[in-house]
Amino acid sequence: MTEPSRSALTFHEETKHSELSVRTSSHYLDWGNRPYPFKTYKGLPLVPLPHEFSHPSKSALKAIRSDNQLTADTLDLGILAELLFFSGGLTRIMKTRAGTYYMRAAPATGALYPIELYVVCGDIPGLKAGVYHFNALDFGLVRLRGNDFTAEVASATGRTGITYPLTIAFTSIAWRNAWKYEARSYRHWFWDSGVIAANLLATSSSENFPIQIDLGFIDSQINHLLGLEPGKEATVALAQIGIARQASESRQTVAPRLALDVEPMSREEVEYSIIWKTNEESELLGPREVEAWKISARPRADRNPARGPLFHLQPLKEEQHSPSTLERTILKRGSTRRFAPTSIPFEPLSAITSAAASPIPLDFQLPNESLVDFYFIANQVEGIPPGSYWFNQAEGSFEQLKSGRFRDISGYLCLNQPLFADASAVFFLMTDLHRVLDSLGNRGYRAAQFEAGIRAGKIYLSSYALGNGASGSTFYDDAVTEFFSPQAKDLSTMIAVGVGVPAYRARSGAVLVPKTQPT
Ligand SMILES: Cc1cc2nc3c(=O)[nH]c(=O)nc-3n(C[C@H](O)[C@H](O)[C@H](O)COP(=O)(O)O)c2cc1C
């Protein structure tokens, strides 16, 4: 990692949205060149995943909070199918004049789906040890390597003497999202991975499987293992699933270079060099850097109480308890396209916030620590006056910063999208980037964006679990900071999410796996 350069800050500054930057952008969408949203390897057979697999049946809110003991240890192909489906599987197919859209279990900026999932596992019942790519369209796995490389993952993540039975790797294909969002799309690598990770964490918890997410790994080693094309795609995160075991020496296998042939996704691609510069300058180059990364984040600074009125989080009332299982919640989830400009009660907002702020097992900090602060605009929440708020996590209360009716402002801050003026509340997940980069270096940028992505995913899921709707949003960076200042004066916005009551009845998605599977 090149230190003390702050290339991540340069990237952040250069990719801020403002009214001016949006108005003067000359970028247009070349629909004929829209990237195909599935990675297709030429000439490699598909190992079908089973059609019949268990669905996450635990209470959605419990699974999102993951406050149960995670001790399950009997992985098999069915569990793998469940984890992959409820994180990245197809839940809706929409045919429009512009073409067919395949919507998935987790949201994705611009419905472009830049994140690919890979599996690295030892032998598990129903699946031989190997490195596989998850093909969401055909619901199967493409075997890229046929040996046990779990020790290779352990070595790249600084673990000696133990291996995890299963790793799900998240990678990003840069052009898929840059086609629409240009250089700013680098942020989406982490947003789009984060929301998928929220689904994976909840699904794993529903099945009682231990899970740990690593952002600390030797980039070149994992990218090589997965056969990624340098300068086009890179690994974002590794989810370690199951109970770690003593590694046997014989498991060490050298990973030769892979020669993979992939279908082009677009007629032509544009490269945004700032994306690759920022990513490269946040790489971990060797074991010492990986070691130094672990639990090295300085947690959020204590903020001064805002001195405004305080509202303690309230538990759900009996009639607000939703019996929604995680399965139903994920299948129902979709990004709300129109909110009714109405209210939601305070108790569900409390439940959504506390679920979204619940501990996450990330390698750069202790599970109950966080890089992310929750700010929000309450447009219409029964039980608290309209205004702007900060969530004091230590106290479990919302502190009012400004009182007032801010529907126009919440819409404006979200790039003037009426959707976010109509939302009952709009969250802005913020972080002190200087503080984060001081302790984690440039890679801290990945960490803050990714953690915000997971928390945004938890907002989505808990809103739907309680019968409401949600949609992620982009935003005018500096205008958000200004609006929440002085309290937020040192903070940068990572992600925005609106929650509220959908203005229409959306049909639920389904478990869409192809009827006939290739052999
Ligand atoms: C981090 C994030 C930001 C998003 N930003 C916007 C946005 O600014 N405006 C919008 O209408 N939808 C936004 N979306 C919603 C996506 O367009 C949506 O997830 C995608 O079309 C897939 O549809 P689905 O969520 O219904 O499955 C965002 C989603 C995420 C995860």
Ligand as a Chemical Component Dictionary entry (heavy atoms), coordinates in Angstrom:
data_LIG
# 
_chem_comp.id                   LIG 
_chem_comp.type                 NON-POLYMER 
_chem_comp.pdbx_formal_charge   0 
_chem_comp.three_letter_code    LIG 
# 
loop_
_chem_comp_atom.comp_id 
_chem_comp_atom.atom_id 
_chem_comp_atom.alt_atom_id 
_chem_comp_atom.type_symbol 
_chem_comp_atom.charge 
_chem_comp_atom.model_Cartn_x 
_chem_comp_atom.model_Cartn_y 
_chem_comp_atom.model_Cartn_z 
_chem_comp_atom.pdbx_ordinal 
LIG C1  C1  C 0 -26.696 1.797  -3.023  1  
LIG C2  C2  C 0 -27.874 1.917  -3.936  2  
LIG C3  C3  C 0 -28.180 3.153  -4.490  3  
LIG C4  C4  C 0 -29.312 3.302  -5.294  4  
LIG N1  N1  N 0 -29.613 4.531  -5.803  5  
LIG C5  C5  C 0 -30.789 4.712  -6.445  6  
LIG C6  C6  C 0 -31.187 6.017  -6.841  7  
LIG O1  O1  O 0 -30.463 6.997  -6.669  8  
LIG N2  N2  N 0 -32.414 6.150  -7.434  9  
LIG C7  C7  C 0 -33.239 5.075  -7.633  10 
LIG O2  O2  O 0 -34.346 5.259  -8.142  11 
LIG N3  N3  N 0 -32.859 3.807  -7.285  12 
LIG C8  C8  C 0 -31.666 3.617  -6.686  13 
LIG N4  N4  N 0 -31.282 2.344  -6.303  14 
LIG C9  C9  C 0 -32.159 1.198  -6.585  15 
LIG C10 C10 C 0 -31.699 0.389  -7.806  16 
LIG O3  O3  O 0 -32.039 1.075  -8.964  17 
LIG C11 C11 C 0 -32.339 -0.997 -7.752  18 
LIG O4  O4  O 0 -31.760 -1.723 -6.710  19 
LIG C12 C12 C 0 -32.184 -1.780 -9.046  20 
LIG O5  O5  O 0 -32.932 -1.203 -10.079 21 
LIG C13 C13 C 0 -32.599 -3.217 -8.875  22 
LIG O6  O6  O 0 -33.959 -3.300 -8.525  23 
LIG P1  P1  P 0 -34.497 -3.933 -7.184  24 
LIG O7  O7  O 0 -33.801 -3.280 -6.038  25 
LIG O8  O8  O 0 -35.972 -3.642 -7.212  26 
LIG O9  O9  O 0 -34.222 -5.403 -7.210  27 
LIG C14 C14 C 0 -30.137 2.173  -5.548  28 
LIG C15 C15 C 0 -29.795 0.927  -5.018  29 
LIG C16 C16 C 0 -28.684 0.798  -4.232  30 
LIG C17 C17 C 0 -28.334 -0.548 -3.674  31 
# 
loop_
_chem_comp_bond.comp_id 
_chem_comp_bond.atom_id_1 
_chem_comp_bond.atom_id_2 
_chem_comp_bond.value_order 
_chem_comp_bond.pdbx_ordinal 
LIG C1  C2  SING 1  
LIG C2  C3  SING 2  
LIG C2  C16 DOUB 3  
LIG C3  C4  DOUB 4  
LIG C4  N1  SING 5  
LIG C4  C14 SING 6  
LIG N1  C5  DOUB 7  
LIG C5  C6  SING 8  
LIG C5  C8  SING 9  
LIG C6  O1  DOUB 10 
LIG C6  N2  SING 11 
LIG N2  C7  SING 12 
LIG C7  O2  DOUB 13 
LIG C7  N3  SING 14 
LIG N3  C8  DOUB 15 
LIG C8  N4  SING 16 
LIG N4  C9  SING 17 
LIG N4  C14 SING 18 
LIG C9  C10 SING 19 
LIG C10 O3  SING 20 
LIG C10 C11 SING 21 
LIG C11 O4  SING 22 
LIG C11 C12 SING 23 
LIG C12 O5  SING 24 
LIG C12 C13 SING 25 
LIG C13 O6  SING 26 
LIG O6  P1  SING 27 
LIG P1  O7  DOUB 28 
LIG P1  O8  SING 29 
LIG P1  O9  SING 30 
LIG C14 C15 DOUB 31 
LIG C15 C16 SING 32 
LIG C16 C17 SING 33 
# 
